[in-house]
Amino acid sequence: MVSFLQIAWTGGTQMPRTAAALEDNLRISDLISMGLLSSTIPRETVMSVLTDTGKQSKRIRQLPAHVMVYYVIAMALYMNVAYEEVLRCLVEGLEWLGEPAERLRKTGRSAISQARARLGSEPMERIFHEVVGPIGAAGSKGVWYRQWRKVSIDGMTLDVGDTPANEAHFGRPGASRGSSAFPQVRCVALAECGTHVLFDVAEGPCTLSEAKLADQLIPRLTPEMLCLADRHFWSYDRWKQAVGTGASHVWRAKKNLVLPCEKRFRDGSFLSTVFPSPKDRRNVRNGIRVRVVEYEIKGINSGESTYRLITNILDPKEAPALELAGLYHERWEIETAFDELKVHLRGRDVVLRSKTPDLVKQELYGLLLAHFAVRGLMNEAARSANLDTDDLSFVHSLRIIRRKISNGSFPPSGDNSPSGAL
């Protein structure tokens, strides 16, 4: 019996992306509405979080705290637009919040900056954790593998404003000649593979490794999930913590991980045991039983073609080796989600505009909430049409949402279904 599977690569040629563009006569102010934001981020939740965090405005202000929450999310939808223009775009949408439009039109950059500083990052982070979660329903296409919800963990970095405060807090990554041009914030996220929703996140300085940030997220996995992870997340302690959540896992193993075959199954996978140290292996103590799937992808001219996976699904009848080999490559769905957030929402090579670490964090959670709002509407559209969300284009959906919402397609009441617009 061969020790690994042979899998043929059948991927097609990738088509180049076309540049995003709007009609010449389409104004930015025609594109934004509070309907998108309020349908996925309810005002009731916003007000409750502001009260709990002590950020609720205690007196009448030109820019009260609940307005600034939606403003920060709107900033993420238009990263290249000036502060005042973003607020002008929101004027009509803010009227449903009971805010006098005329007063808001007169608000300047200084007042906006002060209002953002008063709000801080804590309410935005709390709102994210209260609102955002896996949204794929039972039976939704692409969301499940057998009884498990497919999720993936991985990391990304974002350039932040080049200020002494940001550099001191976030640090700069190394470069071939000195250091990079901008400080960077590092994020590790959990993504629901089927919907591309980034439903949990841990952030920190770029000097902190993805693996260390992952330690904050792994305890939040649940037994219904099957987590896919690349090999750089592997450590004995992290695997032990991950298995202890009750979730199922399929992780790529490091090349130097010792995995002797203890029992071979008919599907080519085999049982092995991982230990925290060579001494523990010699004394056969503190071991964790794993199942190993080894396979080679044929027809790849560049990159690695041989893979070793470990899983805590020990019975091959529950998850055959060939299925796990195909399933692991859905880990790349999280890279697509990062591309949507970094390239299409934020903009290619755009630097987060905030000048202080707290406001960088505020802006980051605004970006994550904006991505969730778009993805939430796409999921509703796909479900109502019995489609896989991969059948819908994020870029196309984002353009339609920006145009149609301002025309009353999706009112704040949420009475109209968004599915027809996508």
C-alpha positions in Angstrom: 0.0 0.0 0.0 1.5 3.4 -1.0 1.9 5.9 1.9 0.3 8.8 0.2 -2.5 9.6 -2.3 -2.0 10.7 -5.9 -4.2 13.7 -6.8 -4.3 15.3 -10.2 -4.3 19.1 -10.4 -7.3 20.3 -12.4 -7.3 24.0 -11.6 -8.0 26.3 -14.5 -6.1 29.3 -15.7 -6.8 32.4 -13.5 -8.4 35.3 -15.3 -6.9 38.7 -14.7 -8.9 41.2 -12.7 -10.4 44.2 -14.4 -9.9 47.6 -12.9 -12.8 48.8 -10.8 -14.3 52.0 -12.2 -17.4 54.1 -11.8 -19.2 56.1 -14.4 -17.8 59.6 -14.9 -21.1 61.3 -13.9 -21.6 59.3 -10.7 -20.9 61.2 -7.5 -19.5 59.7 -4.4 -22.4 61.3 -2.5 -24.8 59.2 -4.6 -23.3 55.9 -3.4 -23.6 55.8 0.4 -26.6 55.1 2.6 -27.0 54.0 6.2 -29.3 51.2 5.1 -26.5 48.8 4.5 -24.9 49.5 7.8 -28.1 49.5 9.9 -29.4 46.3 8.4 -26.4 44.3 9.7 -25.2 46.6 12.6 -28.5 47.5 14.5 -28.7 50.8 16.2 -30.0 49.0 19.4 -26.7 47.1 19.6 -24.6 50.2 19.0 -26.5 52.1 21.8 -26.2 49.2 24.2 -22.4 48.9 23.6 -21.9 52.7 24.0 -23.7 52.6 27.3 -21.7 49.6 28.6 -18.4 51.2 27.6 -19.3 54.6 29.0 -19.0 56.2 25.6 -22.6 57.3 25.1 -22.8 61.0 24.6 -23.9 62.7 27.8 -24.8 66.0 26.2 -26.0 67.1 22.8 -23.0 67.2 20.5 -22.5 68.1 16.9 -21.2 64.5 16.4 -22.6 62.2 19.0 -21.0 58.8 19.7 -23.6 56.6 17.8 -23.2 58.7 14.7 -19.4 58.3 14.9 -19.8 54.5 15.0 -21.5 54.5 11.6 -19.1 57.2 10.4 -16.1 55.0 11.1 -17.6 52.1 9.2 -18.4 54.5 6.3 -14.8 55.6 6.3 -13.9 52.0 5.5 -16.2 52.0 2.5 -14.4 55.1 1.1 -10.8 55.0 2.2 -9.6 57.5 -0.3 -12.3 60.1 0.5 -11.6 63.1 2.8 -13.1 63.1 6.3 -15.6 65.9 5.5 -16.7 64.3 2.2 -17.4 61.0 4.0 -19.6 62.9 6.5 -21.3 64.8 3.6 -22.1 61.4 2.0 -23.7 60.3 5.2 -26.0 63.3 5.7 -29.1 61.9 4.1 -28.6 58.5 5.7 -28.1 60.0 9.2 -31.4 61.7 9.1 -33.1 58.5 10.0 -31.0 58.6 13.2 -32.7 61.8 14.1 -29.6 64.0 13.4 -30.2 67.5 11.9 -28.7 67.4 8.4 -27.9 71.1 8.3 -25.8 70.9 11.4 -23.8 67.9 10.2 -23.1 69.7 6.8 -21.2 72.4 8.7 -18.9 70.0 10.6 -15.2 70.3 9.9 -12.2 68.0 9.9 -11.2 69.1 13.5 -14.6 68.3 14.9 -14.6 64.9 13.2 -11.1 64.0 14.6 -12.1 65.1 18.1 -15.3 63.0 17.9 -13.3 59.9 16.7 -10.9 60.4 19.7 -13.8 60.6 22.1 -15.3 57.3 20.7 -12.0 55.4 20.8 -11.6 51.8 19.8 -13.3 49.9 22.5 -16.9 50.3 21.3 -15.9 49.4 17.7 -14.2 46.2 19.0 -17.2 45.3 21.2 -19.7 45.9 18.4 -17.6 43.7 16.1 -17.7 40.8 18.6 -21.4 41.2 19.3 -22.5 41.5 15.7 -20.1 39.4 13.7 -20.2 35.6 13.6 -20.6 32.7 11.2 -23.7 33.3 9.1 -23.9 30.2 6.9 -27.2 28.4 7.6 -27.8 24.7 7.6 -27.9 23.5 4.1 -26.1 26.6 2.7 -23.9 25.6 -0.2 -20.2 25.6 0.4 -20.5 26.2 4.1 -20.3 22.6 5.4 -18.2 19.5 5.1 -20.5 16.7 6.3 -21.6 17.8 9.8 -18.8 20.4 10.3 -18.8 24.1 9.5 -15.6 24.8 7.5 -13.4 27.6 9.0 -9.9 28.7 8.4 -7.2 30.6 10.4 -4.5 32.8 8.9 -3.0 36.2 9.1 -2.3 39.5 7.3 -0.7 42.9 7.8 -1.9 46.4 7.0 0.2 49.5 6.6 -0.6 52.3 9.1 0.1 56.0 9.3 3.8 56.8 9.6 3.8 58.6 12.9 6.1 58.2 15.9 3.2 56.9 18.0 2.3 54.2 15.5 5.9 53.2 15.0 6.5 52.9 18.7 3.3 50.7 19.2 3.2 48.6 16.0 6.8 48.5 14.8 8.1 48.2 11.3 8.8 45.0 9.4 12.3 44.5 8.1 13.3 45.2 4.5 16.2 44.4 2.2 17.5 47.9 2.9 16.8 48.9 6.4 13.1 48.9 7.3 9.8 49.3 5.5 8.2 52.6 4.7 5.3 52.3 7.1 4.6 50.7 10.5 2.2 47.7 10.2 -0.5 46.2 12.3 -0.7 42.4 12.2 -4.0 40.6 12.3 -4.9 36.9 12.6 -8.5 36.0 11.7 -10.9 33.1 11.7 -12.9 32.9 8.5 -16.0 30.9 7.6 -14.8 29.4 4.4 -18.2 29.2 2.7 -19.2 32.8 3.2 -15.7 34.5 3.5 -16.9 36.2 6.8 -14.0 37.1 9.0 -15.9 36.3 12.2 -13.1 36.7 14.8 -9.8 38.5 14.9 -6.8 39.2 17.1 -4.5 42.2 16.3 -1.2 43.4 17.5 2.2 44.8 16.5 3.8 43.4 13.4 6.6 42.2 15.6 4.2 39.7 17.1 4.0 36.4 15.2 0.8 35.1 13.6 1.1 31.9 15.8 1.1 33.9 19.0 -2.0 35.9 17.9 -3.6 32.6 17.0 -3.4 31.6 20.6 -6.1 34.2 21.3 -8.5 32.8 18.7 -8.2 29.1 19.0 -10.1 28.9 22.4 -13.1 30.5 20.5 -13.6 27.5 18.2 -16.7 25.4 18.8 -17.4 21.7 18.4 -19.4 22.2 15.2 -16.4 23.6 13.4 -13.6 22.0 11.4 -10.6 24.3 11.4 -8.1 24.3 8.5 -4.6 25.7 9.3 -1.2 26.0 7.6 1.9 24.4 9.1 3.4 27.5 10.7 0.6 27.4 13.3 1.8 24.0 14.5 3.1 23.5 18.0 2.3 20.7 20.4 0.7 23.1 23.0 -1.3 24.8 20.3 -2.6 21.5 18.9 -3.5 20.4 22.5 -5.4 23.6 23.1 -7.2 23.3 19.7 -8.3 19.7 20.2 -9.5 20.7 23.7 -12.1 23.0 22.3 -14.1 20.0 20.9 -13.6 21.3 17.3 -12.2 19.1 14.5 -9.0 20.1 12.8 -7.1 19.5 9.6 -3.7 21.2 9.9 -0.7 20.9 7.6 2.3 19.3 9.4 5.8 20.7 9.5 8.4 18.7 7.5 10.4 17.9 10.7 7.5 16.6 12.7 8.1 13.0 13.6 5.0 11.0 12.6 5.8 7.2 12.6 3.1 5.0 11.2 1.3 3.0 14.0 -1.6 1.7 12.0 -2.4 2.0 8.3 -6.0 2.4 7.0 -7.3 1.2 3.7 -7.6 4.8 2.4 -3.9 5.3 2.8 -4.0 7.4 6.0 -2.4 6.2 9.2 -2.5 6.7 13.0 0.4 8.3 14.8 1.2 10.1 18.0 2.6 13.5 18.6 4.6 14.4 21.8 5.7 17.6 23.4 9.4 16.7 23.3 11.9 13.9 22.2 12.2 12.9 25.9 8.4 12.4 26.1 8.5 10.3 22.9 11.2 8.1 24.3 9.2 7.6 27.5 5.9 7.4 25.7 4.1 10.0 27.8 1.9 13.0 27.1 1.2 11.8 23.6 -1.8 12.9 21.5 -3.1 10.5 18.9 -3.5 11.9 15.4 -4.4 10.6 12.0 -2.0 11.5 9.1 -2.9 12.0 5.5 0.0 12.2 3.0 -0.5 13.0 -0.7 1.1 14.5 -3.8 -0.6 16.8 -6.2 0.6 15.9 -9.7 0.9 18.4 -12.6 2.3 21.3 -10.6 5.3 22.9 -12.2 6.2 25.3 -9.4 5.9 25.2 -5.6 5.5 22.2 -3.3 3.5 19.3 -4.5 3.8 17.0 -1.4 1.6 17.6 1.6 1.2 16.0 5.1 -1.9 16.7 7.1 -2.8 15.8 10.6 -6.3 15.6 12.0 -8.0 14.6 15.2 -10.7 12.8 13.1 -9.3 9.4 13.8 -12.0 7.3 12.0 -11.5 7.3 8.2 -15.2 6.5 7.8 -16.1 9.9 9.2 -13.7 11.7 6.9 -11.9 9.7 4.2 -8.3 10.7 3.3 -9.2 11.7 -0.3 -11.9 14.1 0.9 -9.6 15.6 3.6 -6.9 16.2 0.9 -9.4 18.1 -1.2 -10.9 19.9 1.8 -7.6 21.3 3.0 -7.1 23.5 0.0 -10.3 25.4 0.9 -8.0 27.0 3.5 -7.3 29.5 0.7 -10.8 30.9 1.0 -9.5 33.1 3.8 -6.9 34.6 1.5 -9.8 35.6 -0.8 -11.4 37.3 2.1 -8.2 39.2 2.9 -8.0 40.2 -0.7 -11.6 41.6 -0.6 -10.8 43.6 2.6 -7.3 44.8 1.7 -7.6 45.5 -2.1 -11.3 46.1 -2.9 -12.6 47.8 0.4 -9.4 49.5 1.6 -7.9 49.9 -1.8 -4.6 48.6 -3.2 -1.5 50.1 -1.4 -3.8 52.4 0.7 -2.4 53.2 4.2 -4.8 53.4 7.2 -5.2 57.1 7.8 -5.3 57.1 11.6 -2.3 58.8 13.4 -2.5 57.1 16.8 -2.6 53.4 17.8 -6.1 53.6 19.4 -7.6 55.2 16.3 -5.8 52.6 14.0 -7.5 49.9 16.0 -10.8 51.8 15.7 -10.3 52.1 11.9 -9.4 48.4 11.6 -12.7 47.3 13.3 -14.6 49.7 11.1 -13.0 48.0 8.1 -13.9 44.5 9.4 -17.5 45.6 10.1 -17.9 47.1 6.6 -16.6 43.8 5.1 -19.1 41.9 7.2 -21.9 44.1 6.0 -21.2 43.5 2.4 -20.7 39.7 2.9 -23.9 39.5 5.0 -25.9 40.9 2.1 -24.2 38.6 -0.4 -25.0 35.6 1.8 -28.7 36.5 1.9 -28.7 36.9 -1.8 -27.0 33.5 -2.4 -29.3 31.7 0.1 -32.5 33.1 -1.5 -31.3 32.1 -4.9 -30.0 28.7 -3.7 -26.4 29.6 -4.8 -23.0 29.2 -3.4 -21.7 32.6 -2.3 -18.6 31.8 -4.5 -21.0 32.3 -7.5 -21.3 36.0 -6.6 -18.6 38.6 -7.2 -17.6 40.6 -4.2 -16.5 43.5 -6.4 -19.7 43.5 -8.4 -21.8 43.2 -5.3 -20.0 46.1 -3.6 -20.6 48.3 -6.6 -24.3 47.4 -6.8 -24.8 47.9 -3.0 -23.2 51.4 -3.1 -25.5 52.4 -6.0 -28.8 50.8 -5.1 -29.0 51.5 -1.3 -29.1 55.2 -1.8 -32.1 54.7 -4.1 -34.1 53.1 -1.3 -33.5 49.5 -2.2 -32.7 48.5 1.3 -34.3 50.7 3.9 -33.2 50.9 7.5 -36.3 48.9 8.6 -34.9 45.9 6.7 -38.3 45.2 5.1 -37.0 44.7 1.6 -34.9 41.7 0.7 -31.5 42.6 -0.8 -31.3 39.4 -2.8 -32.7 40.9 -6.0 -30.0 43.5 -6.2 -27.2 41.0 -6.4 
